[in-house]
Amino acid sequence: HIQEATIKETFWAINLANFLRAEVLTIHPGRRPTKRPPTKKEYEKFYHYLDVCTKYAEEKSTLLSLENMPKLVNYICHSVEEIKQIIKQYGLGLTLDFAHAKENAERFIDELHEHIKNTHISGVCDGREHFSLHNSQIDFSTSIKKLIDYGYNGSLVIEILLILPSISLCFLNFIGVLNFGILILFPSMRKC
């Protein structure tokens, strides 16, 4: 039932993107609630999701852009190799999340710059994402410059969680759907 609901919500988001004339829609490969590597069956469900949703997105002239995830055991799509294989197989764009990529951001850019259609950035503190850039322990300025040097001129969404994460996440996901190239900066009280 979760897969069906996810596909239904993605179709709704594709329709909204089409209505708003947005050309790119960021999708996430999902977060598994288990603390083990993904199974073959879980990958098959993800590939089915992509089969169905990419076909519908193409009918609506919307490009799906897969966001890279953090390197944690309960996430898929965090390595350059895996992302490269999936976006080429399904004709997806890449939403590069600098904080998810951490020290691998430049490798994502070097190997996949022609597929990057959207970007997300936030500060990283003690290995965790979505802190203010001011407090970040990783400086992404060189990576951003490299991406611009490759010709990227799309949006840069600044993701910073508020004290009330459920509100900010809903808003961030909605803004991510719009993809109008706006910068979003939320005040944050989170400290490293």
N, C-alpha and C positions, 0 to 999 in steps of 0.2 A: 504493500500500500504506500510505503514511503516513496518508492520509485515513481509510481503513478502520480502522486501528489507533486513530486519534484518536476516531472515532465509538464504537468498541467500549469504549475507556476512559471516555468520557463516559457511556455507558450504565451502565457499572459504577458510576461515581460517582453517577449518578442513583439507581440501586438502593440504594446505601449511604445516600444522603441520605433516601430513602424509608424504609428500615429504621430509621434513627435518628430519623425523624419531623422531619427538618430541612425547613424550608419553602423555603429559598433555597440555591442552589448556584452559586458563582461559576465562570464560565468565562472563558478567555482567547482572544482571536482568533488567537493564535499569533505566533511570531516567525519571520520568513522569513530564511533564511541568506544572502540576497543583499543587495547594497548598491545596490539600484535601486528605483524606485517599483513597487508591485504591478501586475501585469498584469490584464487583464480575466478571464483564465482563473483566476487565483488568487482573485479576488473571487468568481467563480462557484463555486469549490470551497468557499469559506467560506460562501456562501449555501446551498449544498447541505447542508453540515454543520449549519447553523442550522435548515433545513427539517426534517431528520431528527431532530435532537436536541430541538428544541422540541416536536415532536409526541410523542416518547417521554416527555419530562419532564411534559407535560400529562397523559398517561395515568397517570403516577405521582404526580400532584398536587405537583410540585416546580417552583418558579419558577427558571428560569435567569437569572442576573444577569451581564451582560457587563462585564468590567473594562476601563476605559480604559487605554490603553497610552502609553508615552513617545513624544514627537514625534521619531521617528527614521525614516529612509528605509525600513528593513526591517520596520516595524510598520504595521499598519492599526489603525483605531479609536482615534485619538488626538485628533481634533478634536471639539468640541462638536457641530458640524453632522452629522458622520458618525455619531457615537454616537446622536444624537437620531433620525436617520432609521432606523437599524437597530433600536433598541429599540422604536420605535413599530411598525415593519413586522412584527417578530417577537414582539411582546408580552413583551419581556424586561425585567428589572429592570436597574439599573445598580449595579455595585460601583465606587464612586468611590475611586480610588487618588490621594490628595492629592499624593504625591511624583511620580507620573507626570504629573499635571495641572500641577504646579509653580505658576507665577503665574496659571494659568487656573482654579485650583480654585474660586474664587468664581463665575466664569462658569458652570462646570458646575453648581454649586449653584443659582444664580439661574434657570437655564434648565431644569434637570432634577431639581430637588429631589423632586418627586413620584414619580420613578422610582428614587430611590436606596434600595437595600435592604440594602446592606452597605458598609462603608468599610475602607480600608487606609491606613495612614500610616507614614511613616518620614522620617528626616531627608534633606536634599538638600545635598550638598557638591560644589562645582565642577560642577554640573549633573547629578550622578549620584545615584541613589536608594539606599535601604536602609542609610543611616547612622543613628546614634543621633539621636534628636530633640534631645538636648542640644547636639549639634554642628551642627545644621542651619543652613544659611545662609538658609533660608526659614522664617518663623514662620507656622504654619498656625492659630494660636489664633483669629484673627478668622474664618477660614473655618469652623472647627469650631463656633464660637458661632453663626454665621449658619445653619449646617445644623440645629443644635438649635432655633434660633428658628423655623425652618420646620416643626418638629415631629418631626424625626428622633429615634428612640429605639432604633435598632438597634445592632449591634455596631461596635466600632472595633478592628480588628486592627492591632497594632503589628508591623511587619515590619522586623526588623534581622538582617542576615546575620551568622552566626557565622564564625569562622575557617575552618570546614569547610562551605562553601556547599552542597554536595550534601546533607548531612544536614539543614541548616536549611531548605532549600527543600522537601524532601520533607515535613518536619514542618509547615511553614507551609501548604503546599497541602492537607495532610490537615486541619489546623485550619480552613482556609478552607471546606472541604466541610462541616464540622460546623456552623459558623455559630451557635453557642450564645450569642454575645454576650460571649465571654470576652476579656480583654485578655491579650496575649502580649507579654512583654518578654524578649528574649534579651540577655545581656551581649555587648558588642561591643568589639573592640579596634581597629576601623577608625577612623581619624581623617581629618579633612578635609585 
